[in-house]
Amino acid sequence: MTSAFLDLSVVLYHPDPELLARSLDTIGAAADRLAEGTGVQTRLWIVDNGAPEGGDAAANPFRALLNRYAEAGRPPVTLITGHGNVGYGAGHNLAIRRGDAPYHLILNYDILLEPDALLAGWRYMEAHPRTVLLTPKVFGPSGEQEFLCKRRPTVLDLGLRAFAPAAVKRLFARRLDRYEMRDVTRDAVVTGLEQVSGAFMLFRRDTLTRLSGFDDGYFLYFEDFDLSRRAMALGEIAYVPDVRMVHFGGKAARKGSAHIRMFARSALRFFNTHGWRLV
């Protein structure tokens, strides 16, 4: 047994309170299982990007929910607020800079962790020192597998996934399946990945420190792909199907014109940084 810690951060922007409460319950249950199996304690940072700049943490609308979480004997939770909407990656960076545990888990709020998710992730990272970043097996709310690991994208790949009608997507189904790594990310561990989703990124602390966390220049979208591609230069990125969660996330094109503009700006930054591939 050990007295080590796992740091975990979640960024909020006007979340669904009911889903957030469910997510916190699963985080707490997974943290309990981790502590029972290893003695490792979890520390949670909640970063509220939706609160006004300079707002009072004591008056935060999520304070009561977090108090109930703490009163239930769950892991210590710290609320970071009053900084305004700095973006997804920059929000996580606020928590990353405060932590000092050997591992840091970057997590969406719109997820439900399986009870063994943190324990399986910790054990894999401890047994595979060359792995710098771990990504889980992900299921949608209806139980279908989601394929959040990606091969290096082209402009055509992104355009098809985000904006093409269903009939056009069917014509390019084989291409899109390959981009989403449906051929390999099933029930076996896969290493040597290039890009994984920011919904769940279990990092070694020293890797995050060397990379200085997310690039704050990405407000939303592609910050996870950028961080993944920088991390792959420092070690292995692994898909570990024993680590599981349910994801309720949506697509940018379904969220309106503002999200489409953010998606396009971030895509431009990504391709300018990592190289353009049109088709």
C-alpha positions as CSV (number, residue, x, y, z in Angstrom):
1,M,0.0,0.0,0.0
2,T,1.1,3.6,-0.6
3,S,0.3,7.1,0.4
4,A,0.6,8.4,-3.2
5,F,-2.0,10.7,-4.8
6,L,-3.9,10.9,-8.1
7,D,-4.8,14.4,-9.2
8,L,-8.0,14.9,-11.3
9,S,-9.4,18.0,-12.9
10,V,-12.8,18.8,-14.4
11,V,-13.6,22.0,-16.3
12,L,-17.2,23.3,-16.2
13,Y,-19.1,25.8,-18.4
14,H,-22.8,25.9,-17.5
15,P,-23.1,22.1,-17.1
16,D,-26.2,20.1,-16.7
17,P,-26.4,19.9,-12.9
18,E,-28.0,16.4,-12.9
19,L,-25.3,15.0,-15.2
20,L,-22.6,16.7,-13.1
21,A,-24.0,15.1,-9.9
22,R,-24.0,11.7,-11.6
23,S,-20.5,12.2,-12.8
24,L,-19.2,13.2,-9.4
25,D,-20.8,10.1,-7.9
26,T,-19.0,7.8,-10.3
27,I,-15.7,9.7,-9.8
28,G,-16.1,9.3,-6.0
29,A,-16.9,5.5,-6.4
30,A,-13.9,5.0,-8.6
31,A,-11.7,6.9,-6.2
32,D,-12.9,4.7,-3.4
33,R,-12.1,1.6,-5.4
34,L,-8.6,3.0,-6.2
35,A,-8.0,3.7,-2.5
36,E,-9.2,0.2,-1.5
37,G,-7.0,-1.5,-4.0
38,T,-3.8,0.6,-3.7
39,G,-4.0,3.1,-0.9
40,V,-3.8,5.9,-3.5
41,Q,-5.9,8.9,-2.6
42,T,-7.6,11.1,-5.2
43,R,-7.7,14.9,-5.2
44,L,-10.3,16.6,-7.4
45,W,-10.2,20.1,-8.8
46,I,-13.4,21.6,-10.3
47,V,-12.6,24.5,-12.6
48,D,-15.7,26.7,-13.3
49,N,-15.2,28.6,-16.5
50,G,-18.9,29.7,-16.4
51,A,-18.6,31.9,-13.3
52,P,-18.0,35.7,-13.9
53,E,-14.5,37.0,-13.6
54,G,-13.8,38.0,-10.0
55,G,-16.8,36.1,-8.7
56,D,-17.0,34.9,-5.1
57,A,-16.3,31.2,-4.7
58,A,-18.5,31.0,-1.7
59,A,-21.5,32.1,-3.8
60,N,-20.7,29.7,-6.7
61,P,-23.8,27.7,-7.8
62,F,-22.0,24.4,-7.6
63,R,-20.7,25.0,-4.0
64,A,-23.7,23.1,-2.4
65,L,-23.2,20.2,-4.8
66,L,-19.5,20.0,-4.0
67,N,-20.2,20.3,-0.3
68,R,-22.6,17.3,-0.5
69,Y,-19.8,15.4,-2.4
70,A,-17.3,16.2,0.4
71,E,-19.8,15.3,3.1
72,A,-20.3,11.9,1.6
73,G,-16.7,11.1,2.5
74,R,-15.5,11.5,-1.1
75,P,-12.0,12.7,-2.0
76,P,-10.9,16.3,-1.3
77,V,-12.3,18.7,-3.8
78,T,-11.1,22.2,-4.6
79,L,-13.2,24.8,-6.6
80,I,-11.3,27.1,-8.9
81,T,-13.4,30.0,-10.0
82,G,-13.4,33.8,-10.7
83,H,-11.1,33.6,-13.7
84,G,-13.8,33.8,-16.4
85,N,-14.1,31.6,-19.4
86,V,-10.5,31.0,-20.4
87,G,-11.2,27.9,-22.5
88,Y,-11.1,24.2,-21.9
89,G,-7.3,23.6,-22.0
90,A,-6.4,26.7,-20.1
91,G,-9.0,25.8,-17.5
92,H,-7.4,22.5,-16.9
93,N,-4.0,24.2,-16.8
94,L,-5.1,26.1,-13.7
95,A,-5.5,22.8,-11.9
96,I,-2.5,21.1,-13.4
97,R,-0.2,23.8,-12.1
98,R,-1.6,23.3,-8.6
99,G,-1.1,19.6,-8.4
100,D,2.0,17.6,-7.6
101,A,0.8,13.9,-7.8
102,P,2.7,11.4,-10.0
103,Y,-0.4,11.2,-12.3
104,H,-3.0,13.8,-13.4
105,L,-6.3,12.8,-15.0
106,I,-7.9,15.3,-17.3
107,L,-11.6,14.6,-17.4
108,N,-14.8,16.0,-19.0
109,Y,-17.8,16.5,-16.7
110,D,-20.2,14.7,-19.1
111,I,-18.8,11.2,-18.3
112,L,-19.6,8.4,-16.0
113,L,-16.6,6.4,-14.9
114,E,-16.8,2.6,-14.4
115,P,-16.0,1.7,-10.8
116,D,-12.7,0.1,-11.7
117,A,-11.6,2.8,-14.1
118,L,-9.1,4.7,-11.9
119,L,-7.7,1.4,-10.4
120,A,-7.2,-0.2,-13.8
121,G,-5.6,3.0,-15.1
122,W,-3.2,3.4,-12.2
123,R,-2.1,-0.2,-12.4
124,Y,-1.4,0.0,-16.1
125,M,0.6,3.1,-15.8
126,E,2.6,1.7,-12.9
127,A,3.3,-1.5,-14.9
128,H,4.3,0.3,-18.1
129,P,6.8,3.1,-17.4
130,R,7.2,4.0,-21.1
131,T,3.5,5.0,-21.3
132,V,3.1,8.8,-20.8
133,L,-0.6,9.0,-21.6
134,L,-3.5,6.6,-21.3
135,T,-6.9,6.7,-22.9
136,P,-9.9,4.4,-22.1
137,K,-12.5,2.4,-23.9
138,V,-15.6,4.7,-24.2
139,F,-19.2,3.9,-24.6
140,G,-22.1,6.1,-25.5
141,P,-25.3,6.5,-23.4
142,S,-27.0,3.7,-25.3
143,G,-24.1,1.3,-24.7
144,E,-22.4,1.5,-28.2
145,Q,-18.7,1.9,-28.3
146,E,-17.4,5.4,-29.2
147,F,-14.1,5.6,-31.1
148,L,-12.3,8.6,-29.7
149,C,-8.8,7.6,-30.7
150,K,-7.8,9.1,-34.0
151,R,-5.1,8.8,-36.7
152,R,-3.6,12.0,-38.0
153,P,-6.4,13.9,-39.7
154,T,-6.7,15.5,-43.1
155,V,-8.9,18.5,-43.9
156,L,-11.2,16.1,-45.8
157,D,-11.5,13.8,-42.8
158,L,-12.5,16.6,-40.5
159,G,-14.9,18.1,-43.0
160,L,-16.6,14.8,-43.6
161,R,-17.1,14.0,-39.9
162,A,-18.2,17.4,-38.9
163,F,-20.4,18.6,-41.7
164,A,-21.2,15.9,-44.3
165,P,-24.8,14.6,-44.5
166,A,-25.3,10.9,-43.6
167,A,-25.5,9.8,-47.3
168,V,-22.1,11.3,-48.0
169,K,-20.6,9.8,-44.9
170,R,-21.8,6.4,-46.0
171,L,-19.8,6.8,-49.2
172,F,-16.7,7.5,-47.2
173,A,-17.4,5.0,-44.4
174,R,-14.2,3.0,-44.8
175,R,-12.1,6.1,-44.8
176,L,-13.8,7.5,-41.7
177,D,-13.6,4.1,-39.9
178,R,-9.9,4.1,-40.5
179,Y,-9.5,7.6,-39.2
180,E,-11.4,6.7,-36.0
181,M,-9.2,3.6,-35.6
182,R,-12.2,1.2,-35.5
183,D,-9.9,-1.5,-37.0
184,V,-7.7,-1.7,-33.8
185,T,-9.2,0.0,-30.8
186,R,-11.5,-2.8,-29.6
187,D,-10.8,-5.2,-26.8
188,A,-7.0,-5.3,-26.8
189,V,-4.4,-2.8,-25.6
190,V,-3.0,-0.6,-28.4
191,T,0.1,1.5,-28.1
192,G,1.7,4.0,-30.4
193,L,-1.4,6.2,-30.7
194,E,-1.1,9.7,-32.1
195,Q,-4.2,11.5,-30.9
196,V,-6.7,10.8,-28.1
197,S,-9.7,12.6,-26.7
198,G,-9.6,15.2,-24.0
199,A,-12.6,13.6,-22.4
200,F,-10.2,11.3,-20.4
201,M,-6.4,11.8,-20.5
202,L,-4.4,10.1,-17.8
203,F,-1.0,11.6,-17.8
204,R,2.3,11.2,-16.0
205,R,2.9,14.4,-14.1
206,D,6.5,14.8,-15.5
207,T,5.2,14.5,-19.0
208,L,2.6,17.3,-18.4
209,T,5.3,19.4,-16.8
210,R,7.7,19.0,-19.7
211,L,4.9,19.9,-22.1
212,S,3.6,22.8,-20.0
213,G,0.1,21.4,-20.2
214,F,-2.3,22.4,-22.9
215,D,-1.6,25.2,-25.4
216,D,-3.7,28.1,-24.1
217,G,-4.0,29.3,-27.8
218,Y,-6.7,26.7,-28.3
219,F,-9.9,28.0,-26.8
220,L,-12.0,24.9,-27.6
221,Y,-11.4,21.9,-29.9
222,F,-8.1,20.4,-31.0
223,E,-6.3,21.2,-27.8
224,D,-6.4,17.5,-27.0
225,F,-5.1,16.5,-30.4
226,D,-2.3,19.1,-30.1
227,L,-1.3,17.9,-26.6
228,S,-1.4,14.2,-27.7
229,R,0.9,14.9,-30.7
230,R,3.4,16.7,-28.4
231,A,3.2,13.9,-25.9
232,M,3.9,11.1,-28.4
233,A,7.4,12.5,-28.7
234,L,8.1,11.7,-25.0
235,G,6.8,8.1,-24.8
236,E,3.9,5.8,-25.6
237,I,0.2,6.7,-25.7
238,A,-1.8,3.6,-24.9
239,Y,-5.5,2.6,-25.4
240,V,-6.4,0.4,-22.4
241,P,-9.9,-1.2,-22.7
242,D,-9.9,-2.3,-19.1
243,V,-10.4,1.4,-18.3
244,R,-14.0,2.2,-19.2
245,M,-16.4,5.1,-19.1
246,V,-19.7,6.4,-20.6
247,H,-19.5,9.7,-22.6
248,F,-22.5,12.0,-23.2
249,G,-20.6,14.5,-25.4
250,G,-21.9,16.0,-28.6
251,K,-20.6,17.1,-32.0
252,A,-19.5,20.7,-32.8
253,A,-21.7,21.0,-35.9
254,R,-24.8,20.3,-33.8
255,K,-24.1,23.1,-31.3
256,G,-24.6,26.1,-33.6
257,S,-22.5,28.6,-35.6
258,A,-20.4,29.8,-32.7
259,H,-19.0,26.3,-32.1
260,I,-18.5,25.9,-35.9
261,R,-16.4,29.0,-35.9
262,M,-14.4,27.9,-32.8
263,F,-13.8,24.5,-34.5
264,A,-12.6,26.1,-37.7
265,R,-10.2,28.5,-35.8
266,S,-8.7,25.6,-33.8
267,A,-8.4,23.4,-36.8
268,L,-6.4,26.2,-38.6
269,R,-4.1,26.5,-35.6
270,F,-3.7,22.7,-35.4
271,F,-2.8,22.3,-39.1
272,N,-0.5,25.4,-39.0
273,T,1.4,23.8,-36.0
274,H,1.5,20.1,-37.1
275,G,1.4,20.3,-40.9
276,W,-1.3,20.5,-43.5
277,R,-2.8,17.4,-45.1
278,L,-5.7,18.1,-47.4
279,V,-6.8,14.6,-48.5
